[in-house]
Amino acid sequence: MKRNTGNLVIILLVLLNLIVWIVFAPVNDGSDTFARRYAGEVLGSTVIILMSCSLFLSTRPKWV
């Protein structure tokens, strides 16, 4: 189980990001591109989380 802890943490971070975006969704302003803009912001924030995880893991801290 210890070897899968890091994978679970990364998956939980991504799921937490998605839950926050669903619970605190932006107000629909009625524009035609709202759905695409919303999806782009969700995917963009997810990519930033995953990239920060990869940058953290690339430092190879001994306690990880």
Contacts in CASP RR format, 6 or more apart in sequence:
PFRMAT RR
TARGET T0000
AUTHOR 0000-0000-0000
METHOD contacts of the structure
MODEL  1
MKRNTGNLVIILLVLLNLIVWIVFAPVNDGSDTFARRYAGEVLGSTVIIL
MSCSLFLSTRPKWV
6 64 0 8 1.000
10 50 0 8 1.000
10 53 0 8 1.000
13 49 0 8 1.000
13 53 0 8 1.000
14 46 0 8 1.000
14 49 0 8 1.000
14 50 0 8 1.000
17 42 0 8 1.000
17 45 0 8 1.000
17 46 0 8 1.000
17 49 0 8 1.000
18 42 0 8 1.000
18 46 0 8 1.000
21 41 0 8 1.000
21 42 0 8 1.000
21 45 0 8 1.000
25 38 0 8 1.000
26 38 0 8 1.000
26 41 0 8 1.000
28 34 0 8 1.000
31 37 0 8 1.000
56 64 0 8 1.000
57 64 0 8 1.000
END
